[in-house]
Amino acid sequence: MSAKSSFTLSVLMAIGLLLMLPATTGHAGEPPPALKEIVETCASCHGQDGVSAIVNTPSLAGQPDIFIQYQLVFIRDGTRKVEVMQEMAKALTDENIRDLGAYYSALPPPPALADAPAVDVAKVAAIITQRHCDSCHKSDFSGQGETARLAGQRPDYLIKALSDFRAGVRRGRGMGTMMEVSVTLQDPDIQMIAAYLASKP
């Protein structure tokens, strides 16, 4: 094959690959048209860029795709009770849920909380190490698969989530594991863990 023919073939292959890629929809953070109305509803609580400014309401930006999908399915099916979300989640199709997972996971995660209360880092590290939290949430607490990102999450929400798991009122995948690791935690431990995780980038 001549050099010219080889070059032409390479160009055609590159064009073909580009045509196979999904179309982009504007700047990062802008939802695709089919999701726009749903995302506007989500933004009223979870923030315009998926970073919550409302007490006890989690930030969604940067959460793992599969984690978001699982939680939406649990809420839609009533396995996980989140009263303010119930009606909205019931209207979501499987395709909506897949698209929301992809959208929010692609957003930049929330920044580390700059004014988090000072904590005894050695004590928090011991609590976390004893419970092997990094085996599911990763060593940087960025989450993976069906496991939540904890780094940079609102501390009040982390306190709520851990308290709900400890009390057995939060349902869904991983419930058994989370009950086991949280059942012996005292309120001061939970508050300290939440402050520590919220301050992680």
NORSULDA-V643301 format. One record per residue. N is the residue number from 1. SS is DSSP state (helix for helix, strand for strand, loop for the rest). NEAR is the number of other C-alpha atoms within 10 Angstrom. Layout:
# NORSULDA-V643301
N,SS,NEAR ; N,SS,NEAR
This chain:
# NORSULDA-V643301
1,loop,6 ; 2,loop,7 ; 3,helix,8 ; 4,helix,9 ; 5,helix,10 ; 6,helix,10 ; 7,helix,12 ; 8,helix,12 ; 9,helix,12 ; 10,helix,12 ; 11,helix,12 ; 12,helix,11 ; 13,helix,12 ; 14,helix,11 ; 15,helix,11 ; 16,helix,11 ; 17,helix,10 ; 18,helix,11 ; 19,helix,10 ; 20,helix,8 ; 21,loop,8 ; 22,loop,7 ; 23,loop,9 ; 24,loop,10 ; 25,loop,11 ; 26,loop,9 ; 27,loop,7 ; 28,loop,12 ; 29,loop,16 ; 30,loop,16 ; 31,loop,20 ; 32,loop,16 ; 33,helix,10 ; 34,helix,10 ; 35,helix,15 ; 36,helix,12 ; 37,helix,12 ; 38,helix,15 ; 39,helix,22 ; 40,helix,14 ; 41,helix,13 ; 42,helix,18 ; 43,helix,16 ; 44,helix,13 ; 45,helix,18 ; 46,helix,20 ; 47,loop,20 ; 48,loop,17 ; 49,loop,20 ; 50,loop,26 ; 51,loop,25 ; 52,loop,22 ; 53,loop,15 ; 54,loop,15 ; 55,loop,12 ; 56,loop,15 ; 57,loop,18 ; 58,loop,21 ; 59,loop,25 ; 60,loop,29 ; 61,loop,26 ; 62,loop,25 ; 63,loop,31 ; 64,loop,22 ; 65,helix,24 ; 66,helix,19 ; 67,helix,19 ; 68,helix,26 ; 69,helix,19 ; 70,helix,19 ; 71,helix,20 ; 72,helix,26 ; 73,helix,19 ; 74,helix,18 ; 75,helix,21 ; 76,helix,22 ; 77,helix,13 ; 78,loop,16 ; 79,loop,15 ; 80,loop,18 ; 81,loop,16 ; 82,loop,14 ; 83,helix,10 ; 84,helix,9 ; 85,helix,13 ; 86,helix,16 ; 87,helix,12 ; 88,helix,15 ; 89,helix,19 ; 90,helix,14 ; 91,loop,10 ; 92,loop,16 ; 93,loop,12 ; 94,helix,12 ; 95,helix,9 ; 96,helix,17 ; 97,helix,22 ; 98,helix,17 ; 99,helix,18 ; 100,helix,24 ; 101,helix,24 ; 102,helix,18 ; 103,helix,24 ; 104,helix,24 ; 105,helix,20 ; 106,helix,16 ; 107,loop,18 ; 108,loop,16 ; 109,loop,22 ; 110,loop,22 ; 111,loop,14 ; 112,loop,17 ; 113,loop,19 ; 114,loop,11 ; 115,loop,9 ; 116,loop,17 ; 117,loop,14 ; 118,loop,10 ; 119,loop,14 ; 120,loop,10 ; 121,helix,12 ; 122,helix,9 ; 123,helix,13 ; 124,helix,19 ; 125,helix,13 ; 126,helix,11 ; 127,helix,17 ; 128,helix,14 ; 129,helix,12 ; 130,helix,10 ; 131,loop,15 ; 132,loop,14 ; 133,loop,15 ; 134,helix,14 ; 135,helix,11 ; 136,helix,16 ; 137,helix,19 ; 138,loop,16 ; 139,loop,11 ; 140,loop,13 ; 141,loop,20 ; 142,loop,21 ; 143,loop,21 ; 144,strand,16 ; 145,loop,15 ; 146,loop,19 ; 147,strand,21 ; 148,loop,23 ; 149,loop,25 ; 150,loop,24 ; 151,loop,26 ; 152,loop,25 ; 153,loop,30 ; 154,loop,28 ; 155,helix,27 ; 156,helix,17 ; 157,helix,19 ; 158,helix,22 ; 159,helix,19 ; 160,helix,19 ; 161,helix,19 ; 162,helix,23 ; 163,helix,21 ; 164,helix,16 ; 165,helix,21 ; 166,helix,20 ; 167,helix,12 ; 168,loop,15 ; 169,loop,13 ; 170,loop,20 ; 171,loop,19 ; 172,loop,15 ; 173,loop,16 ; 174,loop,11 ; 175,helix,14 ; 176,helix,12 ; 177,helix,11 ; 178,helix,20 ; 179,helix,20 ; 180,helix,13 ; 181,helix,18 ; 182,helix,19 ; 183,loop,14 ; 184,loop,10 ; 185,loop,16 ; 186,loop,11 ; 187,helix,12 ; 188,helix,9 ; 189,helix,15 ; 190,helix,21 ; 191,helix,20 ; 192,helix,21 ; 193,helix,24 ; 194,helix,28 ; 195,helix,24 ; 196,helix,24 ; 197,helix,23 ; 198,helix,26 ; 199,loop,21 ; 200,loop,19 ; 201,loop,17
